[in-house]
């Protein structure tokens, strides 16, 4: 009986000494690639880094440069050009290691931060496809391939300066025919991000100072499979957005004068939308989510985008008039000089008053 008790005690002692579970897998060097190729840009950059794994929480590695970035001697990065659907390389160049792009401070280290730049003379063409390849020092390779999206033609607000007014409508057409020997695009756009840049002059009457400022208004992301798109952004939505972004001044010491606005539209392919959706935090019971597997032997995304912009837009008179009267923006003190410069009008108690 004593032998049995001693045996059980010995087994329990052994089990008690081995109650830790190692949840970390064996470390694997994973290449992470982020690239948005834009044929309109003079210079295109790609971010190439590595996945990391440590015994401590991930936050312990945020400030360590070599846990995020490869040493420039560890990898070579190339870009290759193809005709649509072809496997024959038309052109190939090596990307240039660049650590001169400024980075805002934040959670991650800025020490050793670097990008890879496509050399001058290698133009991104809408009629071609491109592959980016990362060759590590051990000979293994990670790569991804993408087509190039077409062009966005903004129709409203008009291009004519004398009639370039914002009336709440944004219209644009997409040139993205993928057929023929010289296509307008090699991948379709389906996602569009409109942004309004609302410029104004701020006058501090007490200090006697003037300052030009911009309120940036990012409209909801638009997913649309069609090539002719109309977005309605009402005056009330504009006023609400301004009220959220500009500080109120009930004292009427600060007056603001509208200077003009710009509209910018960025278009991206379905790959970009899929990547965004899969990158969102899981909120349901099932926390397992599919992986975005465009990068072979790595992770991240390589895709394309285009940006179109219409500058120097004025407000339709009815929208401007309400800017000086509407209750939600009354204490923003937007003003206008009228009667040949004799009167300055702005909002007091939800009414336009001139002095």
C-alpha positions in Angstrom: 0.0 0.0 0.0 2.9 2.3 0.8 4.4 1.6 -2.6 1.1 2.5 -4.3 0.9 5.8 -2.4 4.5 6.7 -3.1 4.0 5.9 -6.9 0.9 8.2 -7.0 2.8 11.0 -5.1 5.7 10.7 -7.5 3.4 11.0 -10.6 1.6 14.0 -9.2 4.9 15.6 -8.5 6.0 15.1 -12.1 2.7 16.5 -13.4 2.9 19.5 -11.1 6.4 20.4 -12.5 5.1 20.5 -16.1 2.0 22.6 -16.1 3.1 25.4 -18.6 2.0 25.4 -22.2 4.1 27.1 -24.9 1.6 28.8 -27.2 4.3 30.2 -29.5 5.0 28.3 -32.7 8.6 27.9 -34.0 9.8 31.3 -35.4 9.4 31.6 -39.2 10.7 34.6 -41.3 7.5 36.0 -42.9 7.9 38.8 -45.4 5.2 41.6 -45.2 4.6 43.7 -48.3 2.4 46.8 -48.7 2.2 48.5 -52.1 -0.3 50.8 -53.8 0.9 51.5 -57.3 -0.3 54.7 -58.7 0.4 55.6 -62.4 -0.1 59.3 -61.7 2.6 59.6 -59.1 6.1 60.7 -60.0 7.5 58.2 -57.4 6.0 55.0 -56.1 7.1 53.5 -52.8 6.6 50.1 -51.3 6.9 49.1 -47.7 8.7 45.8 -47.1 9.1 44.5 -43.5 9.0 41.2 -41.6 6.6 39.5 -39.3 7.9 39.0 -35.7 7.4 36.7 -32.8 8.7 37.0 -29.2 8.2 35.4 -25.9 6.6 38.6 -24.5 3.6 40.6 -25.6 3.7 42.0 -29.1 3.9 45.5 -27.7 7.3 44.7 -26.3 8.7 44.6 -29.9 7.1 47.8 -31.2 10.1 49.9 -30.4 12.8 47.5 -31.7 13.7 48.2 -35.3 15.0 44.8 -36.4 11.9 43.1 -35.1 9.9 44.9 -37.9 12.4 45.7 -40.7 15.0 43.8 -42.6 18.5 45.1 -42.8 19.0 46.4 -46.3 21.7 43.7 -46.9 19.2 40.9 -46.1 16.9 41.4 -49.0 16.7 42.5 -52.6 13.4 43.9 -54.0 12.5 43.9 -57.7 9.5 45.0 -59.8 8.6 43.3 -63.1 6.3 44.4 -65.9 4.1 42.0 -67.8 1.5 42.3 -70.6 -2.0 41.3 -69.2 -2.1 37.5 -68.5 1.4 36.9 -69.8 4.2 35.1 -67.9 7.0 36.8 -70.0 8.8 39.6 -68.2 8.8 42.8 -70.3 11.0 44.8 -67.9 12.6 44.3 -64.5 14.4 46.7 -62.2 15.6 46.6 -58.6 14.0 48.9 -56.1 16.0 51.5 -54.3 16.3 51.3 -50.5 15.1 54.7 -49.1 15.2 55.8 -45.4 14.7 59.5 -46.1 10.9 59.5 -46.1 9.7 61.3 -42.8 7.5 59.3 -40.5 5.1 60.7 -37.8 5.8 59.6 -34.3 3.6 56.9 -32.9 3.5 53.4 -31.4 6.0 51.9 -33.7 9.7 52.7 -33.9 10.8 55.3 -36.4 14.4 54.2 -36.1 15.5 52.2 -39.1 12.2 52.9 -40.9 12.7 52.6 -44.6 10.8 52.1 -47.8 11.7 50.8 -51.3 11.4 53.2 -54.2 10.7 52.4 -57.8 13.6 54.1 -59.8 13.0 57.0 -62.1 12.3 56.0 -65.7 10.3 52.9 -64.7 6.8 54.2 -65.4 3.7 52.4 -64.1 1.4 51.9 -67.1 -2.4 51.3 -66.9 -2.1 48.8 -69.8 0.3 46.4 -67.9 0.5 44.2 -64.9 3.2 44.3 -62.2 4.9 41.9 -59.9 7.0 42.8 -56.9 9.5 40.2 -55.7 11.4 40.1 -52.4 14.4 37.8 -52.4 15.8 37.1 -48.9 19.4 36.3 -48.2 18.6 32.6 -47.8 17.4 32.5 -51.4 13.6 32.2 -50.6 11.3 34.6 -52.3 8.0 36.3 -51.6 6.0 37.9 -54.4 2.7 39.4 -55.5 1.2 40.6 -58.8 -1.4 43.2 -59.6 -3.2 44.9 -62.4 -3.4 48.7 -62.7 -6.7 50.5 -62.3 -8.0 53.0 -64.9 -8.7 56.8 -64.6 -11.4 58.8 -62.9 -12.9 61.7 -64.9 -14.7 64.1 -62.6 -17.7 65.6 -64.4 -19.4 67.6 -61.6 -18.4 70.1 -60.2 -17.7 71.3 -63.7 -14.2 71.8 -65.0 -15.1 75.3 -66.3 -13.8 77.8 -63.7 -16.6 80.3 -64.1 -19.2 77.6 -63.4 -17.3 75.4 -61.0 -19.9 75.3 -58.2 -20.7 72.7 -55.6 -24.5 72.0 -55.4 -24.4 68.8 -53.3 -23.7 66.5 -56.2 -20.4 64.8 -57.2 -20.4 63.0 -60.5 -17.6 61.0 -62.1 -17.0 58.5 -64.9 -14.5 55.7 -64.8 -12.3 54.9 -67.8 -11.4 51.2 -67.3 -11.9 49.2 -70.4 -9.8 46.1 -70.0 -10.1 44.8 -73.6 -7.8 45.1 -76.6 -4.1 45.4 -77.1 -3.8 48.8 -75.3 -6.4 48.7 -72.5 -7.4 51.6 -70.3 -6.9 49.4 -67.2 -5.8 45.8 -66.3 -8.0 45.5 -63.2 -11.4 47.1 -62.4 -12.1 49.7 -59.8 -15.0 49.2 -57.5 -14.2 51.4 -54.4 -14.1 55.2 -54.2 -13.1 57.5 -51.3 -14.3 61.1 -51.8 -12.7 63.8 -49.7 -13.6 67.5 -49.5 -11.0 70.1 -48.6 -12.9 73.1 -47.3 -10.6 76.2 -47.3 -11.3 79.3 -45.2 -9.6 82.4 -43.8 -9.9 82.9 -40.0 -9.8 86.5 -38.7 -9.2 87.1 -35.0 -10.6 90.6 -34.5 -9.1 91.0 -31.1 -5.6 90.0 -32.0 -5.8 91.5 -35.5 -4.4 88.3 -37.1 -5.4 86.2 -40.1 -4.8 82.5 -40.7 -5.7 80.3 -43.7 -7.1 76.9 -42.6 -8.6 73.8 -44.1 -11.3 71.5 -42.8 -10.9 68.0 -44.3 -14.2 66.1 -44.7 -13.9 62.4 -45.6 -17.2 61.1 -47.2 -18.3 57.5 -46.7 -16.5 54.9 -48.7 -18.5 54.2 -51.9 -18.6 50.7 -53.3 -20.0 50.7 -56.9 -19.6 48.3 -59.8 -20.7 50.8 -62.4 -18.6 53.2 -64.5 -20.9 56.3 -64.1 -21.3 57.3 -60.4 -23.2 60.1 -58.7 -22.8 60.9 -55.0 -25.2 63.1 -53.2 -23.8 65.1 -50.3 -26.4 67.5 -49.1 -25.9 71.0 -47.7 -27.1 69.8 -44.2 -24.4 67.0 -44.3 -21.8 69.7 -45.2 -22.9 71.9 -42.3 -22.8 69.0 -39.8 -19.3 68.1 -41.0 -18.1 71.7 -40.6 -19.7 71.9 -37.1 -17.8 68.8 -36.1 -14.4 70.1 -37.3 -14.4 73.8 -36.5 -14.4 75.3 -33.1 -17.5 77.4 -32.2 -17.1 81.0 -31.1 -20.4 82.5 -29.6 -18.5 85.7 -28.7 -18.2 86.5 -32.4 -14.6 87.6 -31.9 -13.4 85.2 -34.7 -14.9 85.6 -38.2 -14.3 83.0 -41.0 -14.4 83.7 -44.7 -14.9 80.8 -47.2 -12.1 80.7 -49.8 -12.9 77.7 -51.9 -12.9 73.9 -51.8 -11.3 71.0 -53.5 -12.8 67.6 -54.2 -10.5 64.5 -54.3 -11.6 61.0 -55.3 -9.4 58.0 -54.8 -10.3 54.8 -56.6 -9.1 51.2 -55.8 -9.7 47.7 -56.9 -11.6 44.8 -55.3 -8.4 43.5 -53.8 -8.1 46.6 -51.7 -11.7 46.3 -50.4 -11.2 42.6 -49.6 -8.1 43.4 -47.7 -9.8 46.2 -45.7 -12.8 43.9 -44.8 -10.6 41.1 -43.7 -8.4 43.4 -41.6 -11.3 44.7 -39.5 -11.6 43.3 -36.0 -13.8 40.2 -35.6 -17.0 41.1 -33.6 -18.9 37.8 -33.8 -18.8 34.6 -31.7 -16.5 33.0 -34.3 -13.2 34.8 -34.1 -11.6 32.7 -37.0 -11.4 34.7 -40.2 -10.1 34.0 -43.7 -6.6 35.1 -44.6 -5.9 37.5 -47.5 -3.5 35.3 -49.5 -2.4 37.5 -52.4 1.3 37.6 -51.4 2.9 34.2 -52.1 5.3 33.1 -49.3 4.4 36.2 -47.3 1.5 38.5 -46.3 0.2 42.0 -47.0 -1.1 43.4 -50.2 0.0 44.7 -53.6 -2.6 46.6 -55.5 -3.2 49.8 -57.4 -5.1 53.1 -57.0 -5.7 56.3 -58.8 -6.5 59.8 -57.6 -8.4 62.6 -59.4 -9.0 66.1 -58.0 -11.0 69.2 -58.9 -9.7 72.4 -57.3 -11.0 75.9 -56.8 -14.7 75.1 -56.4 -17.2 77.7 -55.1 -20.4 77.1 -53.2 -23.7 77.4 -54.9 -25.3 80.7 -53.7 -28.1 79.0 -51.7 -25.6 76.8 -49.8 -23.4 79.8 -49.1 -26.4 81.9 -47.9 -27.5 79.1 -45.5 -23.9 79.0 -44.2 -24.5 82.5 -42.8 -27.9 81.5 -41.3 -28.1 77.8 -40.4 -28.4 77.1 -36.7 -25.9 74.3 -36.7 -23.1 76.5 -38.1 -24.2 79.9 -36.7 -21.5 80.0 -34.0 -18.8 79.1 -36.5 -19.1 82.7 -37.6 -18.8 82.3 -41.4 -19.0 85.8 -42.9 -19.2 87.5 -46.3 -18.4 91.0 -47.5 -21.3 92.5 -49.4 -22.5 95.8 -50.9 -19.2 96.5 -52.6 -17.2 95.9 -49.4 -19.2 98.2 -47.2 -20.8 95.5 -45.1 -19.7 92.4 -43.4 -22.5 89.9 -42.9 -22.5 86.8 -40.6 -24.9 84.8 -38.4 -26.4 86.1 -35.1 -29.2 84.1 -33.5 -29.7 82.1 -36.7 -30.2 85.2 -38.8 -27.9 86.9 -41.2 -26.9 90.3 -39.8 -24.8 92.9 -41.6 -22.6 95.7 -40.2 
